[in-house]
């Protein structure tokens, strides 16, 4: 997935030279998360989570190999990436709730925060290795020809192979992931509504969802616009883009390992809000970066804060939610992430109207302001620490 981010971002920007088109490609991947993630939550609470993950990775492998052959044929266009993004987004929406809800089936509750942090760490290792590998592979195969489709096609072949390997290795996991009882099942729509009512009735869960929506809307546009920032502001190539994404991955590993090593960190709610503020400020700083190495350092900071923030948020959700509802609550959390295009498209439009730097500075500033407003006007957010203590008691 991280290799695909480099290959897709680089190729689409070379194809269209439009930050808005980059936003649309990201949107095609995110919209299914709004439309289908709640159904993925019901699926996670009903059937074996292992089966869901094996099926999802197998479908991704087949689709990615088809996309690779389309690219290598030389007939690929902008709309191919839109269609492929929609398919990938649907598969992710239906499987990701099961992936997150699987964790409590594998470890004791007292180890959930460490387990979530280590899961994030493993994903962040991919954020280091994969972008650099994809960027250098494209640069090497294309031999300086940035319009070449061959390097991108080869990267997609590798991605397809890795999805297949993931499906095979998941078959070796002995725990199938607890499925819900057939006796308690209702109509899927009723189960979805039960999940939404549960969020509204639990102030801590409601606050955590709110503190997840804003970062994804105004922190994640940086990831989407990074190819454009690399080319327009830093005048970099695909290898520089791989370096930037790898720097973010290094920071993310530090953040997730910090959470894994922190044990029973006190005042988790406060730290969640603080890391939101830090993420927003570092986004502003990145938009102001004058050169590649400054951008690398700031991106490492962004990765550190964002990883710590997301791992902490997901861990708190796992602890606060009863087991029978975990799949559905993880799906609601994921659906909120699907709102990311509401931030990406306006930020992309600012980039096309002015420049990439201005758009990222604006995105980070809005991020900070919205978190401040949530602290001021939302009682569940402001009193998150005390409410979590009440739940434990």
Long-range contacts (C-beta under 8 A, 24 or more apart in sequence): 1-126, 1-130, 1-159, 2-126, 2-127, 2-130, 2-131, 2-134, 2-245, 2-249, 3-130, 3-131, 3-133, 3-134, 3-155, 3-158, 3-159, 3-162, 4-64, 4-134, 4-155, 4-156, 4-159, 5-131, 5-223, 5-245, 6-130, 6-131, 6-134, 6-135, 6-138, 6-155, 6-227, 6-238, 6-241, 6-242, 6-245, 7-134, 7-138, 7-152, 7-155, 7-156, 7-159, 8-81, 9-224, 9-226, 9-227, 9-241, 10-135, 10-138, 10-152, 10-227, 10-238, 10-241, 11-71, 11-81, 11-149, 11-152, 12-78, 12-81, 12-227, 13-227, 13-228, 13-231, 14-146, 14-147, 15-77, 15-78, 16-78, 18-352, 19-225, 19-228, 19-348, 19-351, 19-352, 19-356, 19-359, 20-345, 20-348, 20-349, 20-351, 20-352, 21-78, 22-224, 22-225, 22-227, 22-228, 22-348, 23-224, 23-225, 23-341, 23-344, 23-345, 23-347, 23-348, 24-82, 24-345, 25-78, 25-81, 25-82, 25-85, 26-85, 26-224, 26-340, 26-341, 26-344, 27-341, 27-344, 27-345, 28-81, 28-82, 28-83, 28-85, 28-86, 28-89, 29-85, 29-86, 29-88, 29-89, 29-92, 30-89, 30-337, 30-338, 30-339, 30-340, 30-341, 30-344, 31-86, 31-89, 31-338, 31-341, 32-86, 32-89, 32-90, 32-92, 32-93, 32-338, 33-89, 33-92, 33-93, 33-334, 33-335, 33-337, 33-338, 34-335, 34-338, 34-339, 35-93, 35-338, 36-89, 36-90, 36-93, 36-94, 37-93, 37-94, 37-96, 37-97, 37-331, 37-332, 37-334, 37-335, 37-338, 38-192, 38-195, 38-328, 38-331, 38-332, 38-335, 39-93, 39-94, 39-188, 39-192, 39-331, 40-93, 40-94, 40-95, 40-96, 40-97, 40-98, 40-327, 40-331, 40-334, 41-97, 41-192, 41-195, 41-327, 41-328, 41-329, 41-330, 41-331, 41-332, 41-334, 42-188, 42-191, 42-192, 42-327, 42-328, 42-331, 43-94, 43-97, 43-98, 43-327, 44-97, 44-98, 44-101, 44-326, 44-327, 44-328, 44-330, 44-331, 45-101, 45-180, 45-191, 45-324, 45-325, 45-326, 45-327, 45-328, 46-179, 46-180, 46-185, 46-327, 47-179, 48-176, 48-177, 48-179, 49-98, 49-99, 49-101, 49-102, 49-105, 49-176, 49-177, 49-178, 49-179, 49-327, 50-102, 50-170, 50-173, 50-175, 50-176, 50-177, 51-176, 51-177, 52-94, 52-95, 52-98, 52-177, 53-95, 53-98, 53-99, 53-102, 53-170, 54-167, 54-170, 54-171, 55-95, 56-91, 56-92, 56-94, 56-95, 57-163, 57-164, 57-166, 57-167, 57-170, 58-163, 58-164, 58-167, 59-91, 60-88, 60-91, 60-163, 61-160, 61-161, 61-163, 61-164, 61-167, 62-160, 63-87, 63-88, 63-91, 64-156, 64-159, 64-160, 64-163, 65-156, 65-157, 65-160, 67-156, 68-153, 68-154, 68-156, 68-157, 68-159, 68-160, 69-153, 71-149, 71-152, 71-153, 71-156, 72-149, 72-150, 72-153, 72-154, 72-157, 74-149, 76-149, 93-334, 93-338, 96-330, 96-331, 96-334, 97-327, 97-328, 97-330, 97-331, 97-334, 98-177, 98-327, 100-314, 100-318, 100-326, 100-330, 100-333, 101-177, 101-326, 101-327, 101-330, 102-177, 103-318, 104-318, 104-323, 104-326, 105-175, 105-177, 105-178, 106-175, 109-319, 112-315, 112-318, 112-319, 113-259, 113-260, 113-265, 113-311, 113-312, 113-315, 113-319, 114-260, 114-263, 116-259, 116-311, 116-314, 116-315, 116-318, 117-256, 117-257, 117-259, 117-260, 117-311, 117-315, 118-256, 118-260, 120-252, 120-256, 120-259, 120-307, 120-310, 120-311, 120-314, 121-253, 121-256, 121-257, 121-260, 124-249, 124-252, 124-253, 124-256, 124-303, 124-307, 125-249, 125-253, 126-249, 127-245, 127-246, 127-248, 127-249, 127-252, 127-303, 128-246, 128-249, 128-250, 128-253, 129-246, 129-249, 131-241, 131-242, 131-244, 131-245, 131-246, 131-249, 132-242, 132-243, 132-245, 132-246, 133-242, 134-238, 134-242, 135-237, 135-238, 135-239, 135-240, 135-241, 135-242, 135-243, 135-245, 136-238, 136-239, 136-242, 138-238, 139-237, 139-238, 139-239, 142-238, 146-237, 146-238, 178-323, 180-324, 184-324, 191-328, 192-328, 194-325, 194-328, 195-325, 195-328, 195-329, 195-331, 195-332, 196-332, 198-321, 198-325, 198-328, 198-329, 199-329, 199-332, 202-320, 202-321, 203-379, 203-380, 203-383, 203-387, 204-316, 204-320, 204-380, 204-384, 204-387, 204-388, 204-391, 205-317, 205-320, 205-321, 205-329, 206-380, 207-269, 207-378, 207-380, 207-381, 207-384, 207-387, 208-272, 208-313, 208-316, 208-317, 208-320, 208-333, 208-384, 209-332, 209-333, 209-336, 210-374, 210-378, 210-380, 210-381, 211-272, 211-273, 211-276, 211-313, 211-371, 211-374, 211-381, 211-384, 212-310, 212-313, 212-333, 212-336, 212-337, 213-336, 213-337, 213-339, 214-276, 214-367, 214-370, 214-371, 214-374, 215-276, 215-279, 215-306, 215-309, 215-310, 215-367, 216-336, 216-337, 216-339, 216-340, 216-343, 217-339, 217-340, 217-342, 217-343, 218-280, 218-283, 218-343, 218-347, 218-363, 218-364, 218-366, 218-367, 218-370, 219-279, 219-280, 219-283, 219-302, 219-306, 219-363, 219-364, 219-367, 220-340, 220-343, 220-344, 221-340, 221-343, 221-344, 221-347, 221-348, 221-359, 221-360, 221-363, 222-283, 222-286, 222-302, 222-360, 222-363, 224-344, 224-348, 225-347, 225-348, 225-351, 225-356, 225-359, 225-360, 228-351, 228-356, 229-295, 229-356, 229-357, 229-360, 232-355, 232-356, 233-289, 233-355, 233-356, 233-357, 234-289, 234-291, 234-292, 234-295, 236-292, 240-292, 243-292, 243-296, 244-292, 244-295, 244-296, 244-299, 245-299, 247-296, 247-297, 247-299, 247-300, 247-303, 248-299, 248-300, 248-302, 248-303, 249-303, 250-300, 250-303, 251-299, 251-300, 251-301, 251-302, 251-303, 251-304, 251-305, 251-307, 252-303, 252-304, 252-306, 252-307, 253-303, 253-307, 254-300, 254-303, 254-304, 254-307, 255-303, 255-304, 255-305, 255-306, 255-307, 255-308, 255-309, 255-311, 256-307, 256-308, 256-311, 258-304, 258-308, 259-308, 259-311, 259-312, 259-315, 267-385, 268-312, 268-316, 268-385, 268-388, 269-316, 269-384, 269-385, 269-387, 269-388, 270-384, 270-385, 271-308, 271-312, 272-309, 272-312, 272-313, 272-316, 272-384, 273-371, 273-375, 273-381, 273-384, 275-305, 275-306, 275-308, 275-309, 275-312, 276-309, 276-367, 276-371, 277-368, 277-371, 277-372, 278-305, 279-305, 279-306, 279-309, 279-367, 280-364, 280-365, 280-367, 280-368, 280-371, 281-364, 281-368, 282-364, 283-360, 283-363, 283-364, 283-367, 284-360, 284-361, 284-364, 284-365, 284-368, 285-364, 286-360, 286-364, 287-356, 287-357, 287-358, 287-359, 287-360, 287-361, 287-362, 287-363, 287-364, 288-357, 288-361, 316-388, 320-388, 320-391
